[in-house]
Amino acid sequence: MTTEERLGRLERQNQRMKKGFIVLTLALASAVIMGQAISPPVPHVIRARKFEVVNGKGKTMVELGSTRLFGYLFISNRDGKVVATISTNHSGDGMIRTLDREGRPLIVLSSKKNGESFIATFKRGEETGEKKP
């Protein structure tokens, strides 16, 4: 076999390898794209003790969870401080609170021990007024 024949054979082998590599790359890309196009089934119920929504820096912005006695929703500001809550009070009635960045209450909507509903407003954590709806 002459050098020219060997070189021709090597060139044909190189071309086959290039084509094979291209086909393999296209097959892998197609498999990835098709795998992403098939959306998983949406579950009817998701059960957990706690869910957290985080921002781009990984800081918790919303927390939805439960304790032994009640469920809760905490909403945080950009500094990660809780500034709003929805939960229950000691009597088991619903309660909504807003807080300042120091964690002091601003507004509380809930009920008293006798079950009577009320709205309380605060300034620097000290109650400024109470209104009965």
C-alpha positions as CSV (number, residue, x, y, z in Angstrom):
1,M,0.0,0.0,0.0
2,T,1.4,3.3,-1.1
3,T,1.7,6.4,1.1
4,E,-1.0,8.1,-1.1
5,E,-3.4,5.2,-0.6
6,R,-2.8,5.2,3.2
7,L,-3.3,8.9,3.4
8,G,-6.6,8.6,1.4
9,R,-7.8,5.9,3.7
10,L,-6.9,8.0,6.8
11,E,-8.8,11.0,5.4
12,R,-12.0,8.9,4.7
13,Q,-11.7,7.5,8.3
14,N,-11.4,11.0,9.7
15,Q,-14.5,12.1,7.7
16,R,-16.5,9.2,9.1
17,M,-15.4,10.0,12.6
18,K,-16.5,13.7,12.2
19,K,-19.9,12.7,10.8
20,G,-20.3,10.2,13.6
21,F,-19.5,12.8,16.2
22,I,-22.0,15.3,14.7
23,V,-24.7,12.6,14.7
24,L,-24.0,11.7,18.3
25,T,-24.0,15.4,19.3
26,L,-27.4,16.0,17.6
27,A,-28.8,12.8,19.2
28,L,-27.8,13.9,22.7
29,A,-29.1,17.5,22.2
30,S,-32.4,16.1,20.9
31,A,-32.7,13.9,23.9
32,V,-32.1,16.8,26.3
33,I,-34.6,19.1,24.5
34,M,-37.3,16.4,24.3
35,G,-36.7,15.5,28.0
36,Q,-37.4,19.1,29.0
37,A,-40.4,19.4,26.8
38,I,-42.2,16.6,28.6
39,S,-43.6,18.4,31.7
40,P,-44.1,16.2,34.8
41,P,-47.6,15.7,36.1
42,V,-48.8,18.3,38.6
43,P,-49.6,16.7,41.9
44,H,-53.0,17.3,43.4
45,V,-51.6,17.7,46.9
46,I,-48.2,18.6,48.2
47,R,-47.7,17.9,51.9
48,A,-44.9,19.3,54.1
49,R,-44.4,20.9,57.4
50,K,-42.8,24.0,55.9
51,F,-42.3,25.8,52.6
52,E,-39.9,28.6,52.0
53,V,-39.7,31.1,49.1
54,V,-36.2,32.6,48.8
55,N,-34.8,35.5,46.8
56,G,-31.8,35.3,44.4
57,K,-29.4,35.5,47.3
58,G,-31.0,32.6,49.1
59,K,-32.6,34.7,51.8
60,T,-36.1,33.5,53.0
61,M,-38.8,36.0,51.9
62,V,-41.9,33.9,52.7
63,E,-42.3,31.0,55.1
64,L,-45.4,28.9,55.2
65,G,-45.4,26.3,57.9
66,S,-47.1,24.7,60.9
67,T,-46.5,24.0,64.5
68,R,-48.1,21.5,66.8
69,L,-50.9,24.0,67.5
70,F,-51.4,26.2,64.3
71,G,-50.3,27.1,60.8
72,Y,-48.6,30.3,59.9
73,L,-47.5,32.5,57.0
74,F,-44.5,34.9,57.6
75,I,-43.5,37.5,55.0
76,S,-40.1,39.1,55.3
77,N,-38.6,42.3,53.9
78,R,-35.4,42.5,51.8
79,D,-33.3,42.4,55.0
80,G,-34.9,39.0,56.0
81,K,-36.9,40.5,58.9
82,V,-40.5,39.3,59.3
83,V,-42.8,42.2,58.6
84,A,-46.2,40.5,58.2
85,T,-47.8,37.4,59.7
86,I,-51.0,35.4,59.4
87,S,-51.5,32.9,62.1
88,T,-53.8,32.3,65.1
89,N,-53.9,33.9,68.5
90,H,-53.9,32.0,71.8
91,S,-57.6,31.4,71.6
92,G,-57.3,29.8,68.2
93,D,-58.9,32.6,66.3
94,G,-57.3,34.1,63.2
95,M,-54.7,36.9,63.5
96,I,-53.0,39.2,61.1
97,R,-50.1,41.4,62.2
98,T,-47.8,43.8,60.4
99,L,-44.5,44.7,62.0
100,D,-41.8,47.4,61.5
101,R,-38.3,46.5,60.5
102,E,-37.3,46.1,64.2
103,G,-40.0,43.5,64.7
104,R,-42.4,45.8,66.7
105,P,-46.1,45.5,65.9
106,L,-47.8,48.2,63.7
107,I,-51.3,46.8,63.2
108,V,-52.9,43.7,64.7
109,L,-56.3,42.3,63.6
110,S,-57.5,39.6,65.8
111,S,-59.9,38.9,68.7
112,K,-59.9,39.4,72.4
113,K,-60.1,36.5,74.9
114,N,-63.9,36.9,75.0
115,G,-64.0,36.4,71.2
116,E,-64.8,40.0,70.4
117,S,-62.9,41.2,67.3
118,F,-60.6,44.2,67.3
119,I,-58.1,46.2,65.4
120,A,-55.1,47.7,67.2
121,T,-52.6,50.1,65.9
122,F,-49.1,50.7,67.4
123,K,-46.3,53.3,67.2
124,R,-42.8,52.0,68.1
125,G,-44.4,48.9,69.6
126,E,-46.8,50.8,71.9
127,E,-50.5,50.7,71.3
128,T,-52.0,53.9,70.0
129,G,-55.6,53.0,69.5
130,E,-58.1,50.2,69.3
131,K,-61.1,50.1,67.1
132,K,-63.9,47.6,67.3
133,P,-65.4,46.8,63.9
